[in-house]
């Protein structure tokens, strides 16, 4: 499963998240979504804007109007 997420910091940086499951283990991988960014498409462990450690529970789903 993949999702466009947003860091809950004041910068609201968009992050691409992909969930994975191997046997009983589940986790997330996060990637920089901003094409103008120095870290574009790179795997992230921290928000490029605020430095906060990326965890799914601390990110909000991005909803775009139809």
JOBEL-V146007 format. One record per pair of residues at least 4 apart in sequence whose ideal C-beta (glycine too) atoms are under 7 Angstrom apart, sorted by sequence separation. I is the first residue (numbers start at 1). J is the second residue. D is the distance in Angstrom with one decimal. If there is no record, write none. Layout:
i: <I | I>
j: <J | J>
d: <D | D>
This chain:
i: <7 | 9 | 21 | 44 | 47 | 7 | 21 | 32 | 35 | 39 | 46 | 47 | 54 | 6 | 7 | 34 | 46 | 6 | 19 | 20 | 32 | 46 | 47 | 6 | 7 | 32 | 45 | 46 | 6 | 19 | 20 | 32 | 39 | 45 | 4 | 5 | 18 | 31 | 32 | 44 | 17 | 18 | 31 | 37 | 4 | 5 | 31 | 32 | 17 | 30 | 31 | 2 | 3 | 16 | 29 | 30 | 2 | 15 | 16 | 2 | 32 | 16 | 1 | 15 | 14 | 14 | 30 | 28 | 4 | 15 | 13 | 13 | 13 | 9 | 11 | 11 | 15 | 17 | 7 | 9 | 9 | 7 | 17 | 7 | 9 | 15 | 7 | 14 | 8 | 8 | 7 | 8 | 6 | 5 | 6 | 5 | 5 | 6 | 5 | 3 | 4>
j: <11 | 13 | 25 | 48 | 51 | 12 | 26 | 37 | 40 | 44 | 51 | 52 | 59 | 12 | 13 | 40 | 52 | 13 | 26 | 27 | 39 | 53 | 54 | 14 | 15 | 40 | 53 | 54 | 15 | 28 | 29 | 41 | 48 | 54 | 14 | 15 | 28 | 41 | 42 | 54 | 28 | 29 | 42 | 48 | 16 | 17 | 43 | 44 | 30 | 43 | 44 | 16 | 17 | 30 | 43 | 44 | 17 | 30 | 31 | 18 | 48 | 33 | 19 | 33 | 33 | 34 | 54 | 56 | 33 | 44 | 47 | 48 | 49 | 47 | 49 | 50 | 54 | 56 | 47 | 49 | 50 | 49 | 59 | 50 | 52 | 59 | 52 | 62 | 58 | 59 | 59 | 60 | 59 | 59 | 60 | 60 | 61 | 62 | 62 | 61 | 62>
d: <6.8 | 7.0 | 6.9 | 6.7 | 6.3 | 6.4 | 4.9 | 5.1 | 5.3 | 6.7 | 5.3 | 4.8 | 6.9 | 5.1 | 4.6 | 6.2 | 6.4 | 6.9 | 6.8 | 5.8 | 4.4 | 5.7 | 6.2 | 5.6 | 6.2 | 5.2 | 6.6 | 6.2 | 6.9 | 5.3 | 6.7 | 6.4 | 5.4 | 6.1 | 6.3 | 4.8 | 6.9 | 6.0 | 5.6 | 5.9 | 5.3 | 5.0 | 6.7 | 6.2 | 6.2 | 4.8 | 5.7 | 5.8 | 5.2 | 6.9 | 6.3 | 6.9 | 5.0 | 7.0 | 6.0 | 4.7 | 6.8 | 5.1 | 4.4 | 4.8 | 6.0 | 4.6 | 4.7 | 5.9 | 4.2 | 6.3 | 4.7 | 4.9 | 6.6 | 6.8 | 5.5 | 6.2 | 4.2 | 6.0 | 3.6 | 6.0 | 6.6 | 6.6 | 4.4 | 6.1 | 3.9 | 6.5 | 6.8 | 6.6 | 6.0 | 6.4 | 6.6 | 6.2 | 5.8 | 6.7 | 6.2 | 6.0 | 6.5 | 4.0 | 4.9 | 6.5 | 6.1 | 5.2 | 6.4 | 6.0 | 4.3>
